[in-house]
Amino acid sequence: MDKQDLRFKIQLLKLGGSALYSAMKFLGEEKRRGSLISTIRGLIKERAIPNEMSWGDLLEERAEMIPDKKFLLYNDEVFTYKQMNENANKVADFLKKHGGGKGRGLGVYMKNSPRVLDLFFGANKIGMYLVPMNPALMGDGLAYIINHSDIEFFALDAEIYENFKKISKDTKNLKYVIVDDIEEEAKEYKVQKSKKTLFLSEAFDPKMSTENPGVGYNLEDMSIIMYTSGTTGLPKGVVYRYSGTNIKLMGMMANLTLKEDDIYYTPLPLIHGNAFFITVTLSMLAKATVALSRKFSASKFWEEVRGFDATIFNALGSMIPILMKQPPKPSDSDNKVRYVMSAACPSEMWEEFERRYGVIIYEGYGAVDGGGKGIINFQTAPVGSIGKPSKAMGEMRLIDDNGNEVPQGEPGELIYKVSGKGKCEYYKNEKASNEKIKDGWLYTGDLIRKDEKGYFYFVGRNTESMRRGGENVSAYEVEHVIMKHPAAEEVAVYAVPSELAEDEIMASIRLVKGKKIQEKEIHDFLQDKLAKYAIPRYIRFVSEFNKTSTHRIIKKELEDMGITPDTFDSKAKPKSKVASKPNKSKAKTKSK
């Protein structure tokens, strides 16, 4: 056993002790709730908890236990657990007075604020289902989710009301539009009152009840429909039911990773699972504090981390590369962060990020439509690895397109056995649900490779794999090589049509502010870093990308745009122009 493996073993032993403590704490909570025996039976028989709880239940419970503990920090606002619970009860009363209740849907089209949580908890308490929506959505994409989800209530920020107004005639089923007129950003916008328009400030009228409205849900009712990013097609609505919230199971993770005095910072959107499930829910379970930012800003990120005295934050997608491309400052390591929970951290930036900012990285893997499964490298696996799956994940395989297990070191789609509550359900899309789970196996759509020691490495999405020169090319891996260029801040790699039977590869790149280079410099940079067949033929600079709520670039828009007049073609003669396609994307060209 080498030194590295020994270090991983020691860390695993430490985690084992923490896991035992976490399990005892979890059982203690279940005993206090009066559900210990049924929980143990469920875990033994079905590996599932038969009596899960709602987020409204959890907030009510914590408000009784630690009423004066700080729950939420936002700008200059501070809310205790008791205050958050009372606000949720007021919102529940407000929604009930306008016809809200069991089985009815509430869409939330808002940027981060405490009011997003008030709406979520309030709706949850009276049995409604919540449909979070990316506030960057517009046009047909916004109308599609409103209509497909069958919501009757739609809450949105005043500052993006015009986005909705443009498609309001194309929506159906909506009974009320609830405008958030409370935020600082709302002051510049005036929305006309109408029979269908309500203002969120009305929910906090002193006349609204602060009392618990009582259990307002049936176990098999929907609690959330969370739509997938839709980067390559129409988004699918992942259904979470009150019987399968997994809140109690998340308590095990909370006790393992958090302390009561932790301050968990997030600039990620609450309308996505990472911020809500991991940051907010785990913090509630651990009786910790959430520090919330309106949105992610690279220039203000560490200032906010220090201002909140944050001890933990999560990093998704391109966040770590963007932070690493910021100008170094003497204060970079001046923070109280214990660890960063990361996803898709470029391996070449991992240790440099830790050194520069004085933090440690835990790398995780999971998905909103992943059946609740996850893998985490708690510094128990090599840099770049997502870790080794635990036995709790059950049976799993890495397969090729024909369903055969791939050789060691080769990427294959991760699939695993599911049963009971581990299944994935897409709203009004039986076909997609059946394709996701076949013969008891859940197909993740993610390409993973395994090394000789059993460590897993994320390679990319199988929908983002391209075929060139008779070889499969991972967009994810090409993007990470391009990111090594000091001028590249964000990158999207995707396929465009070829004159031949296979794909041509194109890269759209947003440059670091102030950097001025030519596309050919990127092409030359890649010559000794990628196989010839993996080097993008086409390169284009853009000033910005449209993104999903998880900071993933929406590639479908770029694919639809195709090869534009300003695209560099490595096979073209100097100064030649390539044929353009109709511009269907909002990605903006970088001025030169």
N, C-alpha and C positions, 0 to 999 in steps of 0.2 A: 504493500500500500504506500503510495507516494504522499508527500506532505499535504498536497492539495486535498486528496481524498480523506486524509486524516482530519484535516480542518473541517471538511464537510460532515464527517461522522460526529465530531465533537459538537458542531452546531445542531445536528439532528438530535443528539442526546439532550441538549439544552431545551430544544423545542418539545421533546417528549415530556420533560418535566412541566413545561408551561401548558402543554396540551392536557396533562392530567389535572392540573389546577383548573384549567378552563372547563373541563368536563365536570368536575366537582361543583364548580360555581353554577354551571348550567343546571345540574340536577337539583341544586339548592333552590334555584329560581322556580323550577317546575314543582318542587315540593310546596313552596310558598303559594304558588298558583292553584294548588290542589289537583294538578294533572300529572304527577310524577309516575304513577302506576301505568296509566294509559300510554304515556310517552315511552316508557321502557318497553312495554309490550309492542308498540308500533315499530320501534327501532329494531327489535329482535325479529319480529315476523315479516315486516315489509320494508325495513330500512328507511322508514318514513315516519314523521310525526303526525298522528291522526287528528290532533286538535290544535292546529296552528292559530295564530292570532292576527289581527289586522294592525295596521299602523296607527289607527285611531285608538285601539286598545292599548298599544304600547305607550303612546303619548299620555293617555289617561293614567296608566300605571306609574309611569315615571313622574308625572306631576304630583301624584300622591306621595311618592317615596322621597323625592328631592325637589320640592316645589321652588325653592329659592336658588337652586343651582343654575348657572348661566347655560342656556341651551344654544342660543344663536347670537352671533356678532355680525353686524352688517353696517358698513360705514360707521356712523355714530350711534346706531341703534343697538340696544342690548335687550334680549328677551330671556327671561327665565323659563324653566319647564312649565311652571304654573301659568305664566302669561301666554306662552305659545298654546297651551291647552285651552285656555279661556278664549283666545282668538279663534281657534279651530271650532269651538262650540258656537261662537257667534256666527261664523261662516256657515256652519251646519244649519243653524236656525234660519239664516237668510235664505239659503237654498231651499229649505223645506217650505218656507213661506211663498216661494215662487214655483212650487211643484216638484222640487227635487226629492229624490228618495230611491228606494231599492230598484236596481236594474236600469236606472237612467244614467246617461253619459254626460260627462263634463270635459270639454276640450280645453287645454291650457296652452295658449300661444303667447308665451311671455318670456322675457329675459329674467335673469336671476333677481330675486328679492324675497324678503320674508313672506310676502303675500302669496307667492307660489306655494309655499309650504302650508300657509293658512288654508288655501283652497284645497290642496291635496288632503290634508288631515280632516278638514271639515266635510268634504265629500265622502271620504272613507268612513266617517262616523255614522253616516246615514245610508250606507249601502250603495252609493253611486259608484260607477267605474270612471276612472280618469284616463284621458287620452292626451299625453304630452305631445306637443308639436314644436318642431324647430322654428324659432322666431325668424329665421332667415328664409323660411319657405314663402313662396309667392305664387300667384297665378294658379295654373292647373294642379300643381303639386299640393298646394294648400287646400284647394277645393276637393281634391280626391280624398284626402284623409278625413276632412269634415264629413263628407258624404258617406264614405265607406264605413266609418266607425259608428254611424247612426247616433251621434251625440245630439242632445237637445239643448244643452247649455254650452256656451263658448266664451271663455275668459281670455282677454287679450290686453296688452299694454296700449295706452292711449297713443304712444308714439308710433305704433305700427298699425293703427286702426285703418289707415288708408289702404294698406295691403289687402285687408279683408274686404273693405268697401268695394274694391274693384272686382271682386269675384262673388260678392254677396248674393247676387241674383242667380248664381249657378249653384248655390247651396240649397239643401233641403233639410227638413226635420228640425231646424233650429227654432226654438221657442224664445230664447233670450240670449242676448249678447251682453256680457259683463265686462265693462271697461275699467281697467285699473287706472284710476285717476289719482292715486295716492303718491306714486313715485315722484322724485325730484324731476325726472325727465318728462313727466306728464304735463308740467306747468305750461309748456309752450304749445300744447295741442288742445284744441277745443272739439269735443264730440257732442253732437246734437242729441238731446234727450228724445226718446220715442217710446212707443208701447213695448217694443222689443228690446230696448236698450236700458240696462241697469248700470249703476256705478258701484264699484267695489267699496267705495267709502261708506255706502249705505249699510254694508254688512257690519261695520264697526260702530254703528249708532248705539248709544247707551241702552236703547230699548231691546236690543238683541240679547238673547239669553246666553249667559256664560256657563250654564249647567250642561252636564253631559246629556246628549239626546238619547242615550241608551244604545244597545246593540241594534244596528240598523242594517244587517246584511244576512243573507243566506249563504251557507258555506260554499255552495257551488256557483254562486253569482260571480261575475267578473269583477275584479278590483282594479285592474289596469289593462289597457291595450297599448303596448309600446311598439311603435312602428320601427322596423329596421331602416337602416340608413338609405336604402334605395339608391346606392351609388351606380348600379348597373341596370336598373329596371324599376318597376313600380314597387314601392315599399310594401312590406307584409306586416300585418298587425299581430304581434306576439301576445297571446292571452295569458294573464295571470289571474287566477281565481282566489277567492278568500280562503279556500281550503288549502291552497298551495303557495302561500306567500313566502314560505321558508324563513320567516322572521326568527323563529326559535332556533332553527339550525344556524342562522347567521350569528346568533348569540355565542356559539362556540368560537367562531372566528373573531368576534369582537373581544372576547375575554383573552384570546390568544395574542392579539396584536395591539390592543389599546389599554390605556390606563385611564382612571377617572379624571386625572388632571391634564389629559391630552387636549390640545386644541387642533382640530382637524380642519385644515384650510382647503377650500375648493373654489376655483374660478370656472370650473366646468359647469355646463348647464344642468340645472336641476331637472329639466325635462328629459334627461337621459339616465339610464340605469347606473352609470358609474357614480355620479354625484349623489343620486338619491339612495340607491341600494347600499353602496359601499361607504360613502362619507356620512350621510345623514343617518341611515338606519344603524350602522355599526356604532356610531357615536351615541345614539340613543340607548342602544343595548348596553354599552359600556359606561353609561352615565357621564359621557364626556361632553365637550363643547364643539360646536360647528362654527367656523369662521367662513363667511360667504362673501364672494366678490361678484359684482355685476357681470363681468366677463373677463376672459383671459387677455392680459396685456403683458407682452414680454418686457417692455420698458418699466412697468410698475410692479411686476410680479414679486421680486424679492423685497421691495419696499413694503408691500402688503403683508408678505410673510412675516417680516420683522415687526410691522405695526400691530399685528394680531398676536404676536408671540407664538405663532403656530409651531407645532411640534411634528406634524405629519401633513403631507399632501400627496395627491395622486397626479401622475403625469401620463397623458395619452398621446398617441399618434406622433405628431411632429413637435410636441412641446419641448422635449429635451433638445433636439437639434436647434430649434429656434432660440432657446435660452443659451445654448452654447455659442451661438453666432452673435450674441450681444457683446458689446465692448467690455473687456474685463475691468473690474473695479476692486479697490482694496477691501471693500466691505463684502465681497462675494461670499465669504465663509462666515460672515457675522449673522448667524441665525441659530434658532433653538431646535431645528428639525432633527428628529431622531432617525427617521427613515422616509424614503419616497417609495410609494407603491406605483410601479411603472408598468406600462404595457407597450411592447414593441420598441424598447430602447435600442438604438443602434449599438452593436457590440463594441465598435471602435470608439464610441463616445462614453461608454459606461464608466470606466475607471477615471477618465479625465473629468467627467461631471462630478463624481464623488470627491475627487481631490480638490477641484476648484471651489465647490460650494460646501465642503465639509459635511457631507451626508453619506448615507449608505442606501443602496437601491435594492428593493425587493421586486423582482420581475414576475408579473402574473399573467395568466391566460384565462379567458372566459368570454362568454357572449350572452346577450339577452335571450337568444333562442338556443342556448346550449343546454337546456334542461337542468340548470343549476349546478353544473359541473365546473370545476376549475382546477388549475395547477399553479403552484407558486414556488418560486426559487427564493427561499428565505436566506440567501447567501449559503445555500446548501448544494449549489451546483455551479458549474463554470460560468464565467461572464458570457452573456449571449444566450444562455439556456433559460427556458421557462421552468426548469426543474424536472424532477421525476414524479410521475403521477402516484398518488397514494393508493393503497389498497381500497380505500373508501370509494374510489371512482369506479371500481369494478373492472370487468373485462373490457379491453379496448384493443384496437388494431389500427395499423397504418396500411392503407390499401391503394392500389392503382385504379385506373379507369375500368378495369375488368373485374374488380373485386378481389384481386390477389394481393397477398401481403407483399410489401416492397422489401427489397434487400436492405440490410443495415446501411445507414448513411444516405439512402435515397429518400427524397420527399414522397410522402403519401398522404391521402386524406385521412384525418383522424375520425374514427367512428367508435362508438361504445354502446354497450348494452344498457337499455333503460327499462324501467318498470314503474308502475304506479304513477306517483306524482312527478317522476323524472321526465315525463313525456313533453313534447313541444306541440302547441296548438296555435295555428294561425287563424285569425278571425275571418270567417266567411271564405275560407280558402282551403277546402278539403284536399284539393290536389297537392298544394304545397306542403300541407301537414303530412300527407302520405309519402311524399318524396323525401321529407326530412327524416322520417322514421320508417324503415323497411325491415320487416321480419325481426322486430325487437331491437334493431340497431339504429342509433341516432347518427346521422351523417352531418358532421359539423361544417363541411365546406372549407375547412382550413387544412393547409398543407403543413405537415410536421415531418421532421426527420429525427431519427434516433441514433446516437453514437454507440460505440462499442461498450460503454459503461451504463447505457440505459437512460442517459440524459436526453430530454426532448428539446428541440429547437424549432421555433416558429419560422416558416418559410414564406407564407403568404396565403392569399385566398385562391382556391382553385378556379374561381371565376376571373382571376387576374393573372392567369398563366397564358403565355403566348407561345406560338409555334413558329420557329424560324430555323432554317438550315437543318431541318430534321430533328431539332432539339426543342424541348420545352424550356421556356425562359420565365422565371419568376419576376414579375414587376416589382415586387417588394425588395428583392435582392439587388436589382439594377438601381432602384431608387436610393438604396443605402450606399451604394458605391458612388453615385453622383453626389450625394450629400457630403462626401469627403472633400469635395472641392470647396475651398474657403469662400467662394463667392455665391455658392448655392444655399439658399435658406429653406426653400420648400420645393419638392419635386413630385410630379405625377408622371408615371410611365404607363403606356397603354398601347394597344394594337390599333393600327390603321390598315386599310385594305392594301394589298400588294398586287403588282402586275402578275405575280405567280400565284400558286395555290395556297401559300402560307401567309403569315402576317408580316407586316413591316412594323418596326418598333419606333414609337415617338415619345419624346420626353418634353414636357412643359415645365419650365423652371422659373421660380420667383427668386430674384437675386437679393442678396443682403443689401440693405439700404446704403447707398453711396458707392457701391461697386459697379464698375463699368468694364464689361468684357464682351467678346464676340462669341457667338455660338460655337464656332470652330474650336475655340480654346477648350470648351467642355468636351467636344468630340475627341480632340487630341489627348486630353487628360485621361480618357478612358481606355486608350489603346493597350496599355500594359496592365490593366486592372480587371478587364472583363474578357470573356471569350469573344472572338470576332462576331459570332452569330448573335451575341447578346447586346452588342453596342447599338444604341439607337441610331437609325438612319436619319431620322428627323428630330430637330431640336428647335424649340421656340421659347422665347422669354415672355413672361406675362407679369403684369403689375400686381395681380391678386387672383386668388382662387375662390370659387364658391365652395362652401364646406357643409358637411353634416353637423349635427349637434355634438358629435364626438371628434371634431376636428379632422375628419377624413375628407379629403378632396373628392368632390363629386365628378368622377371620371366620365360618366355618361355624357355630360355636357361637352367635355373635351373631345370625346370620341365622335359625337355628332358634328362638332365643328370641323374635325378632320384637319387636313393640310391647308393652312391658310397662306396668303401671299407672303407674309413675313416669316414663314417657316424656313429654317436652314435645312437644306438637303445635302447630305454628305456625298451623294453620288451625282449631284448636278454640276454643271460647268459653272465657273465663277460668274457671279452676278445674274445667273439665270433665275427665273421665278417658276414655282411649281403651281399647278392648277389648284384653285381654291374650291371649297365646298360652301354651301349656304351657311352663314353664321347663325347657329342656333344656341350658342352659349353666351353666358355673361362674363366669362373669363376675359380679362382686359389685357391688351397687348402692352408690353413694357416699351416705353418710349426710349429711343436711342439717341 
